[in-house]
Amino acid sequence: MNNFLDGIFRPKSIAVIGASTKKGTIGREILHNLIEFEFNGKVFPVNPKASVIHSIKCYSTILDVPDAVDLAIIVVPGDHVKHILEQCGEKGVSGVVVITAGFKEIGHEGAVKELELVEIIKKYGIRMIGPNCFGVLNTAPEYSMNATFSKIQPLSGNVGFMSQSGALGEAILDYANSLNLGFSMFASVGNKADISGNDLLAYWEDDPYTELILLYLENFGDPRRFTKIARGISRKKPIIAVKAGRTAAGAKAVSSHTGALAGLDVGADALFDQCGVLRVSSVNELFDVAIAFTHQPLPKGNRIAIITNAGGPGILATDAVVSLDMEMAKFDDKTLRYLKDNLPSIASINNPIDVIAAGGPESYSVAMDAVLSDNNVDAVIVIFVPPVVVDHRAVVQAIVEMIEKHKNNKTVLGCFMGAPGGIAGSEEMKKHKIPLYTFPESAAKAMKAMTSYRKWIERPEGRIVDFQVQKDIAQKIIDKAVKSGQEIILGGEALEILEAYGIGIVRSIKVKTEADLESASSKLSFPMVMKIDDPLIAHKTDVGGVKTDIRDEKELDESFSSMKKRFSADEKKFAGVIIQDMIHGGVETIMGMHHDPTFGPLMMFGLGGIYVEVMKDVSFKIQPLTDYDAEEMIKAIKGYPLLTGFRGSQPVDLKTLEETLLRLSQLSADFPIIDSFDVNPFIAADKSRQSRAVDARFVLKSK
């Protein structure tokens, strides 16, 4: 079991350095919380200006404490933290939580001070949370530690929560209590000078009290390590995360398709997806999903039944279920007969079941009994809009009794459209661990998270394939470009790199003179395509740099003369053109890579040609790709039906597409100097070995 943070989360003794006699101060509140939460260990207030605090003997310095100290909570002015840390090191303290702010978050001067703290803890082998944080807690009965300055005492439970924002701490604890959601451990990590979210994940992996992990993240310190840790944990314990910073503000301006499309926070999405972390859009949604995971079993599938007593909410729930790619369950004939025989004649017996406004406990009992008995139903969303004429408590009791009767492990989420605390009987739902939501969409999103997690734990892990390639050929082309100061490789040389990695390419010949043209035309077949081969021109079609469907020698000569005239000037030498066989049929796709400064190489797949600019129908994953990643990338785009055969068209060779993505993933791993590349278009054909790259462009990292 991981125990490297025991000094912080499982201490036997705690010193509060900066404890205060003044009520309302942070130092006083932390000491008070340790006592009130009944910390199961020794507590030592430290303050040179007091002899007793909170009826406990106070010490001038931590060095004066006669007993060993495992954890020090530091709440002193910023200029004193360095000296206090030195004393903690001399005392042999194993863990510190630095509440004090005024470090990296305020700028360069604070960052320098923070580095000094890191040097001290490394010197003494201390682990540190903070600085600039809200504190930590561990509700396990053998510790019972609340080392935060919250005015809210947390509930004990099975949720580990890491927040990168200390300001959210109080609100998080308060809101969790209102939902009857308890924590196993909580940590506000502040500036993450030492301990990060990755460390907490690793620590909670084997913690017997932590069954669900919630994360509020603002940035990633080491996304590669996060991926490795989270991928291992998420198959045992769900991880749900809010990642702030979805906008593209400040994104690097790039000319490649892949780089331009990668600017909208896709790296975080790809990372979470590949390691099984469920991403939600807000803290509110984080808790909506958390109470579902905490209180209900995972659905065995995504077939959802909806029960309502009002048409509008039933429609809203149906729309949400379908739009989130879940299925409305199709009831068994036996279920439909039972509903028809036992519900009022004006009730709707199809999914969603509408028991109508007058439907009381008897109708809800019938509907719940029916759907919980139906093998075509995996989960239920039960909606109740309290009418005046119905006994609210009786309805709730009917719902609860049917769940208790069946005990068939089907997921049930409730939607009480009114303040849940104000509907009579709501407390009975909470008592029986049936999550309640105010609106149907919230319940549907929580259900979607649960079905997604079930798919993840059933998903094959996949494997990274190592192909036999001619790396030396690609190396020579790249070395030549670097030596000549060339940052962009395109045209024939770009295609040669692909061919060296076993990727099919269209026949291409570089032409700079009329003599070259005559020689090349005899080696290719009409019709042909001619493209300008200038590395400074990113989008050839936009400037008339592409001529297609060239049918004979005359047209070939005219096209060459036209391009030479258009793309040459007195001060500029003609870059030349590429002529190629013209490919008919198939589907144009694009594959690419963009090196994200945070997440590393991001692999992309989508519909190619001009459609990538118009439709932007692409998917991303972080390199390296597994075989299952490649398959998922292709299936993730909205245009996937075009690849599988649409309205009589032939399905393309999907296996070649998957293999090409994997080969490109290997290429990007072999050459870190490649900053980005586009293979656009890659023609996906219907027969094996006929899918080919038509054009490619590699951008090297600048020195």
C-alpha positions in Angstrom: 0.0 0.0 0.0 1.3 3.5 -0.9 2.2 5.2 2.4 4.5 8.1 1.2 2.0 10.7 2.4 1.1 9.2 5.8 2.9 12.0 7.5 0.2 14.4 6.2 -2.9 12.3 6.1 -2.2 9.7 8.8 -0.3 11.6 11.5 -0.2 10.7 15.2 0.7 14.2 16.2 0.1 17.6 14.7 1.7 21.0 15.5 -0.3 24.1 14.5 2.4 26.7 14.0 0.7 30.1 14.1 -2.1 29.0 16.3 -3.9 32.0 17.6 -5.9 33.0 20.7 -8.1 35.2 18.6 -11.3 33.7 17.4 -12.0 33.9 13.7 -8.3 33.8 12.7 -7.1 31.0 10.5 -4.7 29.7 13.1 -7.4 29.6 15.7 -10.0 27.9 13.4 -7.6 25.1 12.3 -6.8 24.3 15.9 -10.5 24.4 16.8 -11.4 22.1 14.0 -8.8 19.5 15.0 -10.3 19.5 18.5 -14.0 19.6 17.5 -13.6 16.9 14.9 -11.9 14.9 17.6 -8.5 14.3 16.1 -7.3 10.9 17.3 -3.8 12.1 18.2 -1.8 14.7 20.0 -2.2 18.4 19.1 0.5 21.1 19.9 -0.3 24.8 19.4 2.9 26.8 18.5 3.0 30.6 19.1 5.7 32.5 21.0 3.2 35.0 22.2 0.9 32.6 24.1 1.2 30.1 26.8 -2.2 28.4 26.4 -4.5 28.3 23.4 -7.9 26.6 23.4 -7.1 25.2 26.8 -4.0 23.4 25.4 -0.4 24.2 26.5 1.3 26.3 23.8 5.0 26.2 22.7 7.2 29.0 21.6 8.7 27.0 18.7 8.2 23.5 17.3 11.7 22.7 18.7 10.3 23.2 22.2 7.6 20.5 21.7 8.8 17.6 23.8 7.1 14.9 21.7 7.7 13.8 18.1 5.6 15.7 15.5 4.4 14.1 12.3 2.6 16.9 10.7 3.0 20.7 11.0 0.3 23.1 9.8 2.0 26.4 9.1 0.0 29.6 9.4 2.5 32.4 9.8 3.4 35.5 7.7 5.1 34.6 4.4 8.5 36.0 5.4 8.7 33.6 8.4 7.7 30.4 6.5 11.3 29.6 5.4 12.6 29.8 9.0 9.7 27.7 10.3 10.4 25.0 7.7 14.0 24.8 8.7 12.9 24.2 12.3 10.4 21.5 11.1 13.3 19.8 9.4 15.5 19.9 12.5 12.6 18.5 14.5 12.2 15.6 12.1 8.7 16.5 10.9 7.7 14.3 8.0 4.8 16.4 6.5 3.9 20.0 6.4 0.8 21.9 5.1 1.6 25.5 4.3 -1.6 27.6 4.5 0.3 30.9 4.1 -0.1 32.7 0.7 2.2 35.2 -1.0 4.3 32.8 -3.1 4.3 31.8 -6.8 0.7 33.0 -7.2 1.8 36.7 -6.8 4.6 36.6 -9.4 8.3 36.3 -9.8 9.3 37.4 -6.3 6.9 35.0 -4.7 8.1 32.2 -7.0 11.7 32.7 -5.8 10.5 32.4 -2.2 8.6 29.2 -3.1 11.7 27.7 -4.6 13.5 28.3 -1.4 10.8 26.3 0.5 11.3 23.4 -2.0 15.0 23.4 -1.4 14.4 23.1 2.4 11.9 20.2 2.2 14.2 18.4 -0.2 17.1 18.9 2.2 15.2 17.3 5.1 13.0 14.8 3.2 9.8 16.6 4.1 6.6 16.3 2.0 4.6 19.5 1.6 1.1 20.5 0.6 0.8 24.2 -0.5 1.7 26.9 0.0 -1.4 29.0 -0.4 -4.0 26.3 0.4 -7.1 25.5 2.5 -5.8 22.5 4.4 -6.4 18.8 4.5 -8.7 16.3 6.2 -9.0 12.5 6.8 -12.3 11.3 8.2 -11.2 7.7 8.8 -12.1 7.0 12.5 -8.6 6.0 13.5 -7.5 9.6 12.5 -10.6 11.8 12.4 -8.6 14.8 11.3 -10.0 18.1 10.1 -6.9 20.3 9.4 -8.7 23.0 7.4 -10.0 26.4 8.5 -13.6 25.6 7.3 -16.5 26.6 9.3 -18.2 23.4 8.1 -17.5 20.0 9.6 -17.3 17.4 6.8 -19.3 14.2 6.7 -17.5 10.9 6.7 -17.7 9.0 3.4 -15.9 7.3 0.6 -14.9 10.3 -1.7 -11.4 11.6 -2.0 -11.4 15.2 -3.2 -8.5 17.2 -4.5 -8.9 20.9 -5.2 -6.4 23.2 -6.8 -8.4 26.1 -5.6 -8.4 26.9 -1.9 -11.1 29.4 -2.3 -13.5 26.6 -3.3 -12.8 24.7 -0.1 -15.5 26.1 2.1 -18.2 25.9 -0.7 -17.2 22.3 -1.5 -17.6 21.1 2.0 -20.9 22.9 2.5 -22.4 21.7 -0.7 -21.3 18.2 -0.1 -23.0 18.2 3.3 -26.2 19.4 1.7 -26.1 16.4 -0.6 -25.3 14.0 2.2 -22.0 13.3 0.4 -19.1 12.3 2.7 -15.4 12.5 2.2 -12.7 10.0 3.0 -9.9 12.5 2.4 -9.8 16.1 1.2 -6.8 18.2 0.1 -6.4 21.7 -1.2 -3.0 21.5 -2.9 -2.6 25.3 -3.5 0.5 26.0 -5.6 1.6 22.4 -5.8 5.2 23.2 -5.0 5.7 19.6 -3.9 2.7 17.4 -3.6 0.4 17.5 -6.7 -2.8 15.8 -7.8 -0.6 13.0 -9.3 0.7 12.2 -5.8 -2.7 12.2 -4.3 -4.0 9.9 -7.0 -1.2 7.4 -6.3 -1.8 7.7 -2.6 -5.6 7.1 -2.9 -5.2 4.1 -5.2 -5.0 1.6 -2.4 -6.8 3.6 0.3 -9.6 1.3 1.6 -11.8 4.2 2.6 -11.6 6.0 -0.8 -13.9 4.5 -3.5 -14.5 7.6 -5.7 -12.0 10.4 -6.6 -13.0 13.9 -7.5 -10.6 16.5 -8.9 -10.8 20.2 -9.5 -7.8 21.0 -11.8 -6.6 24.3 -13.2 -3.5 23.0 -14.9 -1.4 19.8 -15.3 2.1 19.7 -13.9 3.1 16.4 -15.4 0.3 15.1 -17.8 2.3 12.0 -18.8 2.6 10.8 -15.2 -1.1 11.7 -14.7 -2.0 9.4 -17.6 0.0 6.5 -16.3 -1.4 6.8 -12.7 -5.0 7.5 -13.7 -5.2 4.8 -16.3 -4.3 2.2 -13.6 -6.6 3.6 -10.9 -9.7 4.3 -13.1 -10.4 0.6 -13.8 -10.7 0.2 -10.0 -12.1 3.5 -8.8 -14.0 6.1 -10.8 -12.2 9.5 -11.3 -14.3 12.5 -12.1 -12.7 15.8 -12.9 -13.4 19.5 -13.6 -10.7 21.0 -15.6 -10.8 24.8 -15.7 -9.6 26.7 -18.8 -11.5 25.4 -21.7 -11.1 28.5 -23.9 -8.6 28.9 -26.7 -7.3 32.3 -25.4 -3.6 32.4 -25.6 -3.4 29.4 -27.9 -0.3 29.3 -30.1 -1.0 30.5 -33.7 -0.2 27.7 -36.1 -0.6 27.2 -39.8 -1.2 23.5 -39.9 -4.7 22.1 -39.8 -3.9 19.9 -36.9 -2.4 22.7 -34.8 -5.2 25.1 -35.5 -7.8 22.5 -34.6 -5.9 21.5 -31.4 -6.3 24.8 -29.8 -9.7 24.3 -28.1 -8.6 22.3 -25.0 -8.6 19.0 -26.9 -5.5 17.9 -25.1 -7.2 17.7 -21.8 -10.2 15.9 -23.3 -7.9 13.4 -25.1 -5.9 12.8 -21.9 -9.0 12.2 -19.8 -10.5 10.0 -22.4 -7.4 7.8 -22.8 -7.0 7.2 -19.0 -10.7 6.7 -18.2 -11.2 10.0 -16.3 -14.8 11.3 -16.6 -14.7 15.1 -17.4 -17.6 17.3 -16.3 -18.1 21.0 -17.2 -18.7 22.5 -13.7 -18.4 21.9 -10.0 -22.2 21.5 -9.8 -22.1 18.7 -12.4 -19.1 17.2 -10.5 -21.3 16.7 -7.5 -24.3 15.6 -9.6 -22.3 12.8 -11.0 -20.6 12.0 -7.6 -23.8 11.4 -5.8 -24.9 9.0 -8.5 -21.7 7.0 -8.3 -21.7 7.1 -4.5 -25.2 5.9 -4.0 -26.2 3.8 -7.0 -24.8 0.7 -8.8 -23.4 1.1 -12.3 -26.0 0.4 -15.0 -25.4 -2.8 -16.9 -26.2 -1.0 -20.2 -27.4 2.2 -21.6 -31.1 1.4 -22.0 -33.0 3.9 -19.9 -36.6 3.9 -18.8 -38.3 7.2 -17.8 -41.3 7.5 -15.5 -43.0 10.9 -15.2 -46.3 12.5 -14.2 -45.9 15.5 -16.5 -45.4 15.5 -20.3 -42.9 18.4 -20.5 -40.3 17.0 -18.1 -40.7 13.5 -19.7 -39.8 15.1 -23.1 -36.9 17.0 -21.6 -35.6 13.8 -20.1 -36.0 11.8 -23.4 -34.2 14.5 -25.4 -31.3 14.5 -22.9 -31.0 10.7 -22.9 -31.0 10.5 -26.7 -28.7 13.5 -27.2 -26.2 11.9 -24.8 -26.1 8.7 -26.9 -28.0 6.5 -24.6 -31.1 4.5 -25.6 -34.7 4.8 -24.6 -35.5 1.3 -23.5 -38.0 -0.7 -25.6 -40.3 -2.4 -23.2 -41.1 -6.1 -23.4 -44.7 -7.0 -24.5 -45.4 -8.4 -21.1 -44.4 -5.0 -19.5 -46.7 -3.1 -21.9 -49.6 -5.3 -21.1 -49.1 -5.0 -17.4 -48.9 -1.2 -17.7 -52.0 -1.0 -19.9 -54.0 -3.2 -17.5 -53.0 -1.3 -14.3 -52.5 2.3 -15.2 -55.3 4.8 -15.9 -56.5 4.6 -19.5 -55.3 8.0 -20.4 -51.7 7.3 -19.1 -49.0 6.8 -21.7 -47.5 3.3 -21.4 -44.7 3.7 -23.9 -41.3 5.0 -22.9 -41.4 7.6 -21.3 -44.2 6.3 -19.1 -46.5 9.2 -18.2 -48.7 8.3 -15.2 -50.4 11.8 -15.6 -50.7 14.5 -13.0 -53.4 12.6 -11.1 -51.3 9.5 -10.9 -50.6 8.9 -7.2 -48.7 6.2 -5.3 -50.5 3.4 -7.0 -49.6 4.5 -10.5 -45.9 5.1 -9.5 -45.9 1.7 -7.8 -47.2 0.0 -11.0 -44.7 1.9 -13.3 -41.7 1.2 -11.1 -42.7 -2.5 -10.7 -43.0 -2.8 -14.4 -39.7 -1.3 -15.5 -37.6 -2.8 -12.7 -39.0 -6.2 -13.8 -38.2 -5.7 -17.5 -34.9 -7.2 -18.7 -34.8 -4.6 -21.5 -34.3 -1.9 -18.9 -30.9 -1.1 -17.5 -31.6 2.0 -15.5 -34.5 4.3 -14.5 -35.0 8.1 -14.2 -38.1 8.7 -12.2 -39.6 12.2 -12.4 -42.1 13.6 -9.9 -43.7 17.1 -10.3 -45.7 17.5 -7.1 -49.3 18.2 -7.8 -51.6 19.6 -5.2 -54.0 16.7 -5.1 -51.5 13.9 -4.5 -49.9 12.7 -1.3 -46.2 13.4 -1.9 -45.0 11.2 0.9 -47.1 8.3 -0.4 -45.6 8.6 -3.9 -42.0 8.6 -2.5 -42.8 5.6 -0.3 -44.2 3.8 -3.3 -41.0 4.4 -5.3 -38.8 3.3 -2.4 -40.9 0.2 -1.8 -40.6 -1.0 -5.4 -36.8 -0.5 -5.3 -36.6 -2.4 -2.1 -38.8 -5.1 -3.5 -36.7 -5.8 -6.6 -33.2 -5.3 -5.3 -32.0 -6.1 -8.8 -29.2 -3.7 -8.9 -30.7 -1.4 -11.5 -29.7 2.2 -11.4 -32.4 4.6 -10.2 -32.0 8.4 -10.3 -34.8 10.7 -9.1 -35.8 14.1 -10.5 -38.1 16.0 -8.1 -39.0 19.2 -9.9 -39.2 21.6 -7.1 -36.7 22.3 -4.3 -35.9 18.7 -3.2 -35.7 19.8 0.4 -39.2 21.3 0.1 -41.0 18.2 -1.2 -42.4 16.0 1.5 -40.7 12.6 1.5 -37.5 13.8 -0.2 -35.5 12.8 2.9 -36.8 9.3 2.5 -35.2 9.1 -1.0 -31.9 10.3 0.4 -32.1 7.9 3.2 -32.4 5.0 0.7 -29.5 6.5 -1.3 -31.6 7.5 -4.4 -29.9 10.7 -5.8 -32.3 13.6 -6.4 -32.0 16.2 -9.1 -34.0 19.3 -9.8 -34.0 19.0 -13.6 -34.1 16.0 -15.9 -31.0 17.1 -17.8 -28.9 16.8 -14.7 -30.1 13.3 -14.0 -29.4 12.3 -17.6 -25.8 13.7 -17.5 -25.2 11.7 -14.3 -26.5 8.6 -15.9 -24.4 9.2 -19.0 -21.3 9.4 -16.8 -22.1 6.1 -15.2 -22.7 4.3 -18.6 -19.4 5.8 -19.9 -17.5 4.5 -16.9 -19.0 1.1 -17.4 -17.8 1.1 -21.0 -14.4 2.1 -19.8 -13.9 -0.7 -17.4 -15.1 -3.1 -20.1 -12.9 -1.6 -22.7 -9.9 -3.6 -23.9 -6.6 -1.9 -22.7 -5.1 -2.0 -26.2 -1.5 -2.4 -27.2 1.2 -0.2 -28.7 2.4 -1.8 -32.0 6.0 -1.6 -33.1 6.3 -1.7 -36.9 9.4 -2.6 -38.9 10.2 0.7 -40.7 13.1 2.3 -42.6 13.8 4.9 -40.0 17.2 5.7 -41.6 15.6 7.0 -44.7 13.4 9.4 -42.8 16.4 10.4 -40.6 18.4 11.4 -43.7 15.6 13.6 -45.1 15.1 15.3 -41.7 18.8 15.8 -41.1 19.2 17.4 -44.6 16.4 19.8 -43.8 17.9 20.7 -40.4 21.3 21.2 -41.9 20.0 23.6 -44.6 17.9 25.6 -42.1 14.7 24.3 -43.6 11.8 24.1 -41.1 9.2 22.7 -43.4 9.3 19.4 -45.4 6.7 18.9 -48.0 6.0 17.5 -51.4 8.0 14.5 -52.6 10.3 14.4 -49.5 7.4 14.4 -47.1 5.8 11.5 -49.0 9.2 9.7 -48.9 9.1 9.9 -45.1 5.7 8.3 -45.0 6.8 5.6 -47.4 9.7 4.9 -45.2 7.3 4.1 -42.4 5.3 1.7 -44.5 2.5 4.1 -45.4 1.0 3.9 -48.9 1.7 7.0 -51.1 0.5 8.1 -54.5 3.2 8.1 -57.2 4.9 11.5 -57.3 7.7 13.2 -59.2 9.4 16.5 -58.5 9.6 18.8 -61.5 11.5 22.1 -61.8 12.3 22.4 -65.6 10.7 21.5 -68.9 13.2 18.7 -69.3 12.2 17.3 -65.9 8.6 17.5 -67.0 9.2 15.5 -70.2 11.0 12.8 -68.3 8.4 12.6 -65.5 5.4 12.5 -67.8 6.6 9.2 -69.3 6.7 7.6 -65.8 3.1 8.5 -64.8 -0.3 8.0 -66.3 -2.9 10.4 -67.3 -5.0 11.9 -65.8 -2.5 13.7 -63.5 -2.4 16.3 -60.7 0.1 19.2 -60.5 0.9 21.0 -57.3 3.2 23.9 -56.4 6.1 22.6 -54.2 6.8 25.7 -52.2 7.3 25.3 -48.4 6.1 28.9 -47.9 2.6 28.1 -49.3 0.6 26.3 -46.7 -2.8 26.1 -48.6 -2.0 25.5 -52.2 -5.6 25.4 -53.5 -6.3 28.9 -52.1 -3.6 30.5 -54.4 -4.2 28.4 -57.5 -1.3 26.1 -56.7 -3.2 22.9 -57.6 -4.3 21.7 -61.1 -6.3 18.5 -61.3 -7.5 16.2 -64.0 -4.7 16.9 -66.5 -5.6 14.7 -69.4 -2.7 15.0 -72.0 0.8 16.3 -72.8 -0.5 19.6 -74.1 -2.5 20.3 -70.9 0.5 19.2 -68.8 2.8 21.7 -70.6 0.3 24.5 -70.3 -0.3 23.8 -66.6 3.5 23.8 -65.9 4.0 27.1 -67.8 1.1 28.7 -66.0 2.4 27.7 -62.5 6.0 28.7 -63.4 4.7 32.2 -64.4 2.4 32.5 -61.4 4.9 31.4 -58.7 8.2 32.9 -59.9 9.6 36.4 -59.9 12.8 38.1 -60.7 14.0 38.0 -57.1 12.7 34.5 -56.4 13.7 31.2 -58.0 10.9 28.9 -59.0 10.4 26.2 -56.3 9.1 23.7 -58.8 6.0 21.4 -58.8 5.0 17.9 -57.9 3.1 15.9 -60.5 1.1 12.8 -59.4 -1.2 10.1 -60.6 -4.8 11.3 -60.1 -6.7 9.0 -57.7 -10.4 8.3 -58.3 -12.8 7.1 -55.7 -12.3 6.6 -52.0 -12.9 9.0 -49.1 -10.6 11.9 -48.4 -9.3 11.8 -44.8 -6.8 13.7 -42.8 -4.3 12.5 -40.3 -1.9 14.7 -38.3 0.0 15.5 -35.2 0.5 18.7 -33.3 3.0 19.0 -30.4 1.0 20.6 -27.5 3.3 22.3 -25.0 1.5 20.7 -22.1 0.4 17.3 -23.3 3.0 16.5 -25.9 2.1 15.1 -29.4 -1.6 15.1 -30.1 -2.6 12.8 -32.9 -5.6 13.8 -35.1 -7.9 12.0 -37.5 -10.9 13.4 -39.5 -12.4 13.9 -42.9 -9.8 15.5 -45.2 -9.3 17.7 -48.2 -11.2 21.0 -47.9 -13.8 19.4 -45.6 -11.5 19.6 -42.6 -11.6 23.4 -42.8 -15.3 23.6 -43.3 -16.6 20.8 -41.1 -13.8 20.5 -38.5 -15.0 16.9 -37.9 -11.9 15.5 -36.2 -10.9 13.5 -33.2 -7.7 13.7 -31.1 -5.8 11.4 -28.8 -2.4 11.7 -27.1 0.5 9.8 -28.6 1.5 7.0 -28.2 -1.6 5.4 -29.6 -2.7 1.9 -28.9 -4.5 -0.2 -31.5 -7.8 0.4 -29.6 -7.1 4.2 -29.6 -6.7 4.2 -33.3 -10.0 2.4 -33.8 -11.8 4.8 -31.4 -10.4 7.8 -33.2 -11.9 6.7 -36.5 -15.3 5.9 -34.9 -15.4 9.1 -33.0 -15.9 11.5 -36.0 -19.4 12.4 -37.1 -18.6 11.4 -40.7 -17.8 7.8 -39.7 -20.8 6.5 -41.7 -19.1 7.8 -44.9 -16.3 5.4 -44.2 -18.5 2.4 -43.5 -20.6 2.6 -46.7 -23.3 5.2 -47.1 -26.3 5.0 -49.5 -24.7 2.2 -51.5 -21.1 3.3 -51.4 -18.4 0.8 -50.7 -17.0 0.7 -47.1 -13.4 1.7 -46.9 -10.6 -0.4 -45.6 -10.7 0.6 -41.9 -7.9 -1.7 -40.9 -5.5 0.2 -43.2 -6.7 3.5 -41.7 -6.0 2.2 -38.1 -2.6 0.9 -39.1 -1.7 4.2 -40.8 -2.5 6.1 -37.6 -0.4 3.7 -35.6 2.5 4.1 -38.0 2.2 7.8 -37.8 2.2 7.6 -34.0 5.4 5.6 -34.1 6.9 8.2 -36.5 6.1 11.1 -34.1 7.7 9.1 -31.2 10.8 8.4 -33.3 11.4 12.0 -34.2 10.7 14.5 -31.4 12.1 17.2 -33.6 8.8 17.1 -35.6 6.6 19.8 -34.2 3.6 19.0 -36.3 2.5 17.3 -39.5 -0.5 16.9 -41.8 -1.2 14.0 -44.1 -4.0 15.6 -46.2 -5.6 14.1 -48.0 -5.1 10.4 -47.2 -7.4 8.6 -49.6 -9.2 5.7 -47.8 -10.0 3.1 -50.5 -12.3 0.2 -50.3 -9.6 -2.4 -51.0 -6.6 -3.4 -49.0 -3.3 -1.8 -50.0 -5.0 0.8 -52.2 -5.4 3.5 -49.6 -2.7 6.2 -50.1 -1.4 9.5 -48.9 -1.6 12.2 -51.6 0.0 15.1 -49.8 1.9 15.7 -46.6 3.6 18.5 -44.7 6.1 18.3 -41.8 7.0 21.2 -39.6 10.2 20.9 -37.6 10.8 22.6 -34.2 12.7 25.8 -34.5 16.0 26.0 -32.6 
